[in-house]
Amino acid sequence: MMALFIGTSFSSMVTPKFEIEIIQDDEILDIDEDIVMLEKAPFTIRVKVYEMEGIFMNASTDPKMFELGKEGKIMDFAFISSKTMNEAPENAARDLILSDGYYTYLAYNAEDGTNSFDQLEAGEGYFTGFRAIDKLSIKGEDKPLNFKKNKKDIYLFFITTTPDHKSEIGRFRVKLQWK
């Protein structure tokens, strides 16, 4: 469904280049007005990407990226590639890194098979990646944050770009709100 259906409850968001779903306990959760309600427990981010290598994702407890909406200017967009965090291949840490100014690149390289997902399904012109989140991490801190101890909502902000990462193609946002 497209963003035109504001106020409509739906379980995934589709843009021209990607789809996002949040899954918990094998159930696709409804995203209603950019908000998904979650138990304080592990979940999965499902990403389906068309005709490109990947998408950037910012995860933060600060709503500033989320508040940009569909049109707000992304600060330091010209440096998005250099603000991407290094992570273990195939999501070995199974964590969601929270950072106000950095991104995770959710991607699949069809040439060498490297990817940033636990599970990957590749097809002609698209791939679907599943990224399991078993714990929360804060960039720059060594100790993970337990779901139960986290009292803040989490804001996810997804961005697709041209291959040279100089222009934005699309974006999607979702607030993870705890039950």
N, C-alpha and C positions, 0 to 999 in steps of 0.2 A: 504494500500500500504506500501511497505517496504522502508526503508531508501535508498535502492539501486537506487531509482528513483530520484536522485538529480537533481534539476532543473525542475522537473515536478510539475505542480500545482495540489494539491489535497486538499480535504476538511477535512481529518482526518489522523492521524498517527496511524498505527497499529504496535505493537511490539508483541512478542510471549505472553505477559502477560497482556497488556492493550492497550486501544485505547483512544485518546484524540481528542476532537473537541471543537472549540470555536464558540459560537452561539451568534448572535446579531440580534435583531428585527425578531426573529423566523427564521433566515437564518443561515445555517452552512457556516462559512467563509472559503475561501481557505487558506491553509497554503502553501506558496510557498517559497522554500529554507529556511525553519524554521521561516518564518515571516508571520504574519497575520496583515492585515490592519483593524483598528477599528475606528469607530466614538468615540469621547470622551463622552461616554454614557454607561449605564449599559450593561452587557453582561453575558453570562453563560459559565462555563467550564463543558463540559460533559465528564465523565470518565467511561469507561467500563473496568472492571477488571475481569480477569479470574483466577480461582483456587487460590486465595489469599485474604487476608483480606483488603488490601489497598495499596496505594502508597504514597510516600513522595513527596511534592511539595515545592520548594523554589521559592518565588516571590521577585524580587528585581529590583531596577533601576540601579544597578551595574551589568555590563555584565560578571563578572568574572566566575560565574558558567556556564553561557551560552557558554562562550569561551572554556570551557573544551571539548566541542564536544562529540564525541562518546567514547573516550578512556582516556581523561585526568583524573588524580588522584583527587578524591574528598577529600578536606582537612577535617580532623576530621571525616571521614566516620565511624570510630569505635564508635563514640559518637552520631550517627544520632538519636537514640531513645531519648537520653537526650537533644537533641537540637530541639525537637518537641514542638511547642507552644500549650498551652491549649486554647481551643476555646469552645464557647457555642455549645451544641449539635444541630444537624440539621441546622447548619449555621444560627443561629438566628440573628447574626449581619449583615449577607449578605455583608460581606466585604472581600477584598483581603488584607491580611496583608503583607506589604513589609518589608523584613529583609534581610540583607546581609548574615547572618550565621545561620538562623533558618529555620525550616520547618513546614509546615502544613501536617498533616497526613489525607489523604482523604481515609476514610475507612468505612466498614460496618461489624459489628459483628453479624453474623447470629444467634448466641446463644441467645443474649438478644435484638437484633434489633437496638442497638444504631448505629448511623451513623453521618457523617459530611456533609450531603447534604440536600438541600431543598426538593428534590424529589428523590425517590429511587425506582428502579425496580430490584427485585432480582429473579434470575432464578437458574436452576441446574448448579452449578459450575461457576457462574459469577454473577456480579451485575452491574447495570448502575446507576450512580449518577449524578445528575444535581446540580451544585453549582452556584447560582445566585450571581453576583457581582454588588451591587448597589453603592458601594463607596470603596475608597482606604483608608487603615490605615497604619501608619508607626509604627512598633514595638517600644514601649516605649513612644509613644505620645498619648495624650488623644483625640485630635481633628482629625476627619477624613479629608482626603484630597479630595477635589472636583475634579471630572474628568476634568472639564474645566480649573482648575488652574494647573493641573499637566502638566508639559512641557517635562517630560522625558519618554522615552520608558520603558516598563516593560519586564523583562526577566523571563520566567517561566522555571523551570528545574524540571523534574519529574524523580523519581528513584523508581524502585522496588527492593526489597531485599528478601533474604531467610527469613523464619519465625523468625529466631533468630536475624535478622538484621545485620548479620556479613559479608554477601557477597552480592554483587550487582548482580541482574539478568538482569535488563534492564534500559534504560534511554531514555528520549525524551526531547527536548528543543523547545521552541517557543518564539519568540520575538513579543510582542504586540506593534505594531507601530501605532501611531495615525495619522489619516488623516488630 
